[in-house]
């Protein structure tokens, strides 16, 4: 039976309307402020663009319908998120940027009815933003190895008291609430023992200490360092079950990696289109640059990287929509996409010569936006380690089964 890779007329129409919206309302603002979301107005701009996206019927395509979203599955989100990603401000405009998009997804699957009313509703409608507080500072603390979680939550009368430090918490500045990962059992380095907690942004003991300045400028609320000092969280704001935080986090992490791929795929497509248009028109060496073999190789390699990323993304989204864990497919798509996007924008810069590294084109700052994805949501090396570990595990199990039946 043939595999159907087409989209419904409704999704095709949504993609077209998203493309038109980005071109008319979002891209000009991004260009005006050179991709710096803070300089462009931060939350004031977000609220303005969110209102326009709602009026256009394209707001929160991932969010549950009962909260004003469009309720799209992972596969149908892909072309819409990619269309939005053609502007680095597009995810903010449609309310599909990190970490809010991933937090909406997780809360819709895990939160209690009371938590959905208190946290999911305001987040899904764009009334507030959120943060996901997991990563911690070196030399100890959760980063690429979540088992190093050092922030602790100790049982208190009617709830828990959280103490610890976090770093690189995206969207922390101005967040309405945080999902906090803290250790409730075991010691640093132990597997498991983490719990997720919900806490309003104005909870006593929570402080946003500083922005960690990074090369990307389009994520609203920055990447911040935070302190949690005797932060009290009542029992009703424990998200999921105690000591099961890592298991619940998987509900968020796989899909969030794929939506990152979707969004930044849009930026990579944009970079490639800019370069192709440039070499198509630019004269040199007796003809157009696009007629030169070395330029054609870069164009072809970009096309291959884009096509391969789309294929890997489609497979991963299919598995997620089938309810599968999709560990391998999401790691493969994330790793390949993150590295492919950097290659694509680098070739695009090269094709455009001096203009490529100038502010006259957005390519150099797109490179800055795309480069961190090789680290965000798991460095490429960690995903490769996990992919290899699972492959070896499957081989060992197969060998054992063969031996058992010998």
FENCORKA-V892839 format. One record per run of one state. SS is the DSSP state (@ for helix, = for strand, . for the rest). FROM is the first residue (numbers start at 1). TO is the last residue. If there is no record, write none. Layout:
# FENCORKA-V892839
ss: [SS	SS]
from: [FROM	FROM]
to: [TO	TO]
This chain:
# FENCORKA-V892839
ss: [.	@	.	@	.	@	.	@	.	@	.	@	.	@	.	=	.	@	.	=	.	=	.	=	.	=	.	=	.	=	@	=	.	@	.	=	.	=	@	.	@	.	@	.	@	.	@	.	@	.]
from: [1	9	33	43	57	65	68	74	85	90	95	100	111	113	125	130	134	146	149	152	157	159	171	177	184	194	201	206	212	223	235	238	240	245	282	283	285	287	289	292	293	322	327	352	353	358	363	375	380	405]
to: [8	32	42	56	64	67	73	84	89	94	99	110	112	124	129	133	145	148	151	156	158	170	176	183	193	200	205	211	222	234	237	239	244	281	282	284	286	288	291	292	321	326	351	352	357	362	374	379	404	406]
